[in-house]
Amino acid sequence: MNTIIKDDRVMIGPEFVPRRLDLPRALKVEAGQTYTPDIDETWDYVENWGHFVFDRKRNTRFAVTTFLNMPGAVFDMGSVADPVTARVDFIIRDVPIDTSRDPFQWGNGLLNFGKQSRVGTLKRSCVELTVGLKQGQDQILLPEAPDGWLVGDEVLIPDTHMQDENHFPQREAPMFITAISAEALTLSKGLDFDHPVVIGPDGTAYAFPCVCNLTRNLVIGSANSTTGTPGHTANVGMDTQWDIQSNLLIGLGRTTTAKIDRTSLDLTHIGTNQIAQSIGRRR
């Protein structure tokens, strides 16, 4: 979609997101300026026209209601050549959407109209096993050392049972690595159920359980996605660029599985389930 910058809004095709420099805690980074947030900052609104860069080695908590990275600006939370190695929590605050100012509900999130790079510490996502796992088992021997995995990381082992009318998908309760010794992992709890090898009718093993690491040092999330207003992220515009790696996205997205209810372009109707505000997956 084409974007057009106006004094009070950014046009997103026929829709718009308001510019809110009138809010009490508003920050504008001018073109040519560089801004590095402190270890703990909270803003109502941020508008970046310059270079917004996060410290690579300092843990940072940055909370904001709406962040607009404007055309030509750079949002820099690590790059492939220079990744962030510290922990960064980018939190979208739990603030009701003011539909009188933001009827299309594009706000309350991180909107990139320029260039953004969010690259954290790379680590292997999943390791496939060579054997099945048993209920109650709290130690796992991997076929190879898990590069980048640390004590305290959250892990998930997906259900490998064949799905039918007698078995519905299950998910393990949250579990964490409490010890690593070469290829051996010790978990914070025993497994809730078996994770068998998938055997075909001909007796061939077709799939093995996988241990997946869910922890990432760059976290983009909503302050309250269950009872409050979730945030979202979007890259919008013909010239927009982004590189996003090793991010953990939590509680993002407002579009539900209910019937889409969009705000009308003439603003005679305010939607209750706006389309396209669903960007954000846990990875």
Buried (B, 14 or more C-beta within 10 A) or exposed (E): EEBEEEEEBBBBEEBBBBBBBEEEEBBBBEEEEEBEBEEEBEBBBBBBBBBBBBBBEBEBBBBBBBBBBBBEBBBBBBBEEEBBEBBBBBBBBBBEBBBEBBBBBBBBBBBBBBBBBBBBBEBBEEBEBEBBBEEEBEEBEBEEEBEBBEEEBBBBBBBBBEEEEEEEEEEBEEBBBBEBEEEEBBBBEEBBBBBBBBEEEEEEEEEBBBBEBBBBBBBBBBBBBEEBBBBBBBBBBEEBEBEBBBBBBBBBBBBEEEEEEBBEEEEEEBBBBBEBBBBBEEE
